[in-house]
Amino acid sequence: MALLQASSLMIVAYAGYGQIAGLSQERQPHSIASLITALITAIITACLLYEGVTIAALSTVEAIVWGETVEGFVAPLERIAQNFNVPGSSMILAVGAIVAMSGILLHLITDLAWVMWTMGQQRDLSSRFARINAAGVPALGVLVVGGAIACVILNGSIATIWSFSAFNFLLYSAVTHLAAFHLTAPERLCPRWLTGISLVVCISLAFCFDWKLWLVWSGLVVIGVIWRGINQWSNQQSE
């Protein structure tokens, strides 16, 4: 069970492959070869990066000491970097981590803001979300998403935030696989049985999380369904 929970949490560390695959499709649309190449390259690069960090850490301290560091410190790698004979190594590591996480956060805010813009266009949300400012940015969506992320960060521990992020990514992937399962043969890039296996894996890993996450997620889904129903009814009345 612990291995499944660890796999569920680690899936977030490899979630960036989707963005790289999307970039490959922008350069060569509908090219299966470029899509597969981008996916494999992204996953291999991530694996090599994580293995390099692990080897560097274990070459500095023993595995048992590293395990104790993980339990006792929020940023164990920074603690390990303090053992390097390089002046300012821990500061360099901290700055690099801040820059990397800031880039991910800005990208996430932008993506979700455009999702809200699309929902505003389709009237799943208020039409105010479909507006774009002079800079070509869905400003209201950026403010709402940024505020929601700030609330989560201020009110949750790192473990809770990571778990909730992994949980939502697994459910998002499950919905994506479910949609792909209903594609026609000419539209599919992989066999339907492979899509089915991926769907089962995503749902199974999501069940490895604490029941409280399921409770929170279920509440959010219920709120979303009620909101969408009210919004559609309001749109029908206005027409």
C-alpha positions, 0 to 999 in steps of 0.5 A: 500500500505504501508503494502505491501511495508513493507512486500516486504522489510521484506522478506529479513529478512527471506531469510536465510531459503533457506540456512538452507533448503539446509543444511538439504538436504545435510545431508538427500538428497531427504527427504521431512520431513527434508526439511519441518522441517528445513524450519519451524524451521528457520522461527520460530527461525527468528520470535522469534529473531525479536520479542525478539529484538522488545520487548527489544526495546519497554521495553526501550523506547515507540513506538513513541520514537522508531519511531522517532529514526528510522527516525533520526538515521541509527542504531536505536537499537544502540541508544536505547542500550545507554539507557541500564544500561550496560556499553558498551552495544551499543558497544557490539551491534555494534560489533555483528551487524558487525560480523553478516553482515560480515558473511552474506556478505562473504556467499553472495560473495561466493555463487555468485562467484560459480554461476559465476563459473557455468555460466563460465562452461556453457559458459554463461560467459567467460571461465575465470570464470570457473577457480579455484585457488589452494585453490579451490576458483573461485578467479575471481568471488570473485573479480568481485562480491566483487567489484560490492558489494563495488560499490553498498555500496559506491554509494547508501543509506541504504534504496536504498540498502535494497530495491534493495536487496529485489526487486532482491530476490523477482524476484529471487524467482519468477523465481524459482517458475516459474521453479518449476511450470514446474516440473513433478508430481513426481518431485514436492514437493508441489501442482502446485496451491501452486507454482502458488500462490507463484509466483503471490505473489512474482511478486505482492510484487515486483511491490510495489517498486519504478519504478526506481528499475524496470527501473534499473532491466530492464536495467540489464536484457537487458544487460544480454540478449544481453551479453548471445546472443553475447556469444552464437553466439561467442561459435557457431562460435568457434565450 
